[in-house]
Amino acid sequence: MHTLEPRTALDTGLSLVAAGLMIAVALGFLVLFVAALVSVLRSRLTGGMKLVWVVFAFCAPFLGSLLWFVVGRKNAERSWA
């Protein structure tokens, strides 16, 4: 028969810190994704290009959102300037 060892306070604390960190990272990704969608929809791009960026953001949420802020938004502003 296998007995379980009791969890120590350190184990419990580390588990809570890890869970909190994962929640913070997930919320950060969610905020980035929503901010990118709002930014795409408010941009002066044509409807077709907005659709391309929105589909890309949904297919690759982190990469699509990050690329929008690094490349897409600057190109959209430059084309209307």
ChimeraX commands (.cxc) that place a marker at each C-alpha (Angstrom):
marker #1 position 0.00,0.00,0.00 radius 0.5
marker #1 position 1.34,3.39,-1.00 radius 0.5
marker #1 position 0.97,6.27,1.42 radius 0.5
marker #1 position 0.80,9.85,0.26 radius 0.5
marker #1 position 3.19,12.28,1.82 radius 0.5
marker #1 position 1.56,15.39,3.24 radius 0.5
marker #1 position 2.04,18.56,1.25 radius 0.5
marker #1 position 4.20,21.16,2.86 radius 0.5
marker #1 position 3.38,24.85,3.04 radius 0.5
marker #1 position 6.17,25.50,0.53 radius 0.5
marker #1 position 4.61,23.10,-1.99 radius 0.5
marker #1 position 1.23,24.75,-1.57 radius 0.5
marker #1 position 2.74,28.23,-1.88 radius 0.5
marker #1 position 4.66,27.34,-5.02 radius 0.5
marker #1 position 1.54,25.81,-6.53 radius 0.5
marker #1 position -0.41,29.00,-5.86 radius 0.5
marker #1 position 2.37,31.14,-7.35 radius 0.5
marker #1 position 2.52,28.94,-10.45 radius 0.5
marker #1 position -1.27,29.05,-10.85 radius 0.5
marker #1 position -1.27,32.82,-10.44 radius 0.5
marker #1 position 1.50,33.20,-12.99 radius 0.5
marker #1 position -0.36,31.04,-15.52 radius 0.5
marker #1 position -3.54,33.05,-15.01 radius 0.5
marker #1 position -1.62,36.33,-15.44 radius 0.5
marker #1 position 0.00,35.12,-18.67 radius 0.5
marker #1 position -3.35,33.89,-20.02 radius 0.5
marker #1 position -4.99,37.23,-19.20 radius 0.5
marker #1 position -2.10,39.04,-20.87 radius 0.5
marker #1 position -2.58,37.02,-24.05 radius 0.5
marker #1 position -6.33,37.68,-23.93 radius 0.5
marker #1 position -5.81,41.43,-23.51 radius 0.5
marker #1 position -3.32,41.46,-26.41 radius 0.5
marker #1 position -5.78,39.54,-28.62 radius 0.5
marker #1 position -8.77,41.78,-27.82 radius 0.5
marker #1 position -6.68,44.94,-28.21 radius 0.5
marker #1 position -5.48,43.75,-31.62 radius 0.5
marker #1 position -9.03,43.00,-32.77 radius 0.5
marker #1 position -10.26,46.41,-31.65 radius 0.5
marker #1 position -7.28,48.09,-33.29 radius 0.5
marker #1 position -7.83,46.23,-36.58 radius 0.5
marker #1 position -11.52,47.06,-36.66 radius 0.5
marker #1 position -10.88,50.75,-35.92 radius 0.5
marker #1 position -8.11,51.07,-38.51 radius 0.5
marker #1 position -8.59,52.72,-41.89 radius 0.5
marker #1 position -7.96,49.50,-43.78 radius 0.5
marker #1 position -10.43,48.29,-46.37 radius 0.5
marker #1 position -12.99,45.69,-45.33 radius 0.5
marker #1 position -11.09,42.90,-47.06 radius 0.5
marker #1 position -7.81,43.66,-45.32 radius 0.5
marker #1 position -9.57,43.95,-41.97 radius 0.5
marker #1 position -11.05,40.51,-42.57 radius 0.5
marker #1 position -7.61,39.08,-43.40 radius 0.5
marker #1 position -6.13,40.46,-40.16 radius 0.5
marker #1 position -9.08,39.29,-38.06 radius 0.5
marker #1 position -8.92,35.77,-39.53 radius 0.5
marker #1 position -5.16,35.70,-39.00 radius 0.5
marker #1 position -5.62,36.82,-35.38 radius 0.5
marker #1 position -8.18,34.07,-34.78 radius 0.5
marker #1 position -6.04,31.38,-36.45 radius 0.5
marker #1 position -2.88,32.34,-34.56 radius 0.5
marker #1 position -4.04,34.47,-31.62 radius 0.5
marker #1 position -0.66,35.36,-30.13 radius 0.5
marker #1 position 1.35,35.59,-33.34 radius 0.5
marker #1 position -1.40,37.31,-35.31 radius 0.5
marker #1 position -1.98,39.92,-32.62 radius 0.5
marker #1 position 1.72,40.53,-32.16 radius 0.5
marker #1 position 2.30,40.89,-35.91 radius 0.5
marker #1 position -0.60,43.34,-36.17 radius 0.5
marker #1 position 1.05,45.67,-33.65 radius 0.5
marker #1 position 4.55,45.22,-35.06 radius 0.5
marker #1 position 3.83,45.30,-38.81 radius 0.5
marker #1 position 0.18,45.72,-39.74 radius 0.5
marker #1 position -0.76,48.83,-37.81 radius 0.5
marker #1 position 2.29,50.73,-39.02 radius 0.5
marker #1 position 1.56,49.77,-42.64 radius 0.5
marker #1 position -2.09,50.76,-42.29 radius 0.5
marker #1 position -1.15,54.18,-40.92 radius 0.5
marker #1 position 1.54,54.68,-43.56 radius 0.5
marker #1 position -0.80,53.87,-46.45 radius 0.5
marker #1 position -3.27,56.56,-45.31 radius 0.5
marker #1 position -0.67,59.22,-44.52 radius 0.5
marker link #1:1,2 radius 0.2
marker link #1:2,3 radius 0.2
marker link #1:3,4 radius 0.2
marker link #1:4,5 radius 0.2
marker link #1:5,6 radius 0.2
marker link #1:6,7 radius 0.2
marker link #1:7,8 radius 0.2
marker link #1:8,9 radius 0.2
marker link #1:9,10 radius 0.2
marker link #1:10,11 radius 0.2
marker link #1:11,12 radius 0.2
marker link #1:12,13 radius 0.2
marker link #1:13,14 radius 0.2
marker link #1:14,15 radius 0.2
marker link #1:15,16 radius 0.2
marker link #1:16,17 radius 0.2
marker link #1:17,18 radius 0.2
marker link #1:18,19 radius 0.2
marker link #1:19,20 radius 0.2
marker link #1:20,21 radius 0.2
marker link #1:21,22 radius 0.2
marker link #1:22,23 radius 0.2
marker link #1:23,24 radius 0.2
marker link #1:24,25 radius 0.2
marker link #1:25,26 radius 0.2
marker link #1:26,27 radius 0.2
marker link #1:27,28 radius 0.2
marker link #1:28,29 radius 0.2
marker link #1:29,30 radius 0.2
marker link #1:30,31 radius 0.2
marker link #1:31,32 radius 0.2
marker link #1:32,33 radius 0.2
marker link #1:33,34 radius 0.2
marker link #1:34,35 radius 0.2
marker link #1:35,36 radius 0.2
marker link #1:36,37 radius 0.2
marker link #1:37,38 radius 0.2
marker link #1:38,39 radius 0.2
marker link #1:39,40 radius 0.2
marker link #1:40,41 radius 0.2
marker link #1:41,42 radius 0.2
marker link #1:42,43 radius 0.2
marker link #1:43,44 radius 0.2
marker link #1:44,45 radius 0.2
marker link #1:45,46 radius 0.2
marker link #1:46,47 radius 0.2
marker link #1:47,48 radius 0.2
marker link #1:48,49 radius 0.2
marker link #1:49,50 radius 0.2
marker link #1:50,51 radius 0.2
marker link #1:51,52 radius 0.2
marker link #1:52,53 radius 0.2
marker link #1:53,54 radius 0.2
marker link #1:54,55 radius 0.2
marker link #1:55,56 radius 0.2
marker link #1:56,57 radius 0.2
marker link #1:57,58 radius 0.2
marker link #1:58,59 radius 0.2
marker link #1:59,60 radius 0.2
marker link #1:60,61 radius 0.2
marker link #1:61,62 radius 0.2
marker link #1:62,63 radius 0.2
marker link #1:63,64 radius 0.2
marker link #1:64,65 radius 0.2
marker link #1:65,66 radius 0.2
marker link #1:66,67 radius 0.2
marker link #1:67,68 radius 0.2
marker link #1:68,69 radius 0.2
marker link #1:69,70 radius 0.2
marker link #1:70,71 radius 0.2
marker link #1:71,72 radius 0.2
marker link #1:72,73 radius 0.2
marker link #1:73,74 radius 0.2
marker link #1:74,75 radius 0.2
marker link #1:75,76 radius 0.2
marker link #1:76,77 radius 0.2
marker link #1:77,78 radius 0.2
marker link #1:78,79 radius 0.2
marker link #1:79,80 radius 0.2
marker link #1:80,81 radius 0.2
view
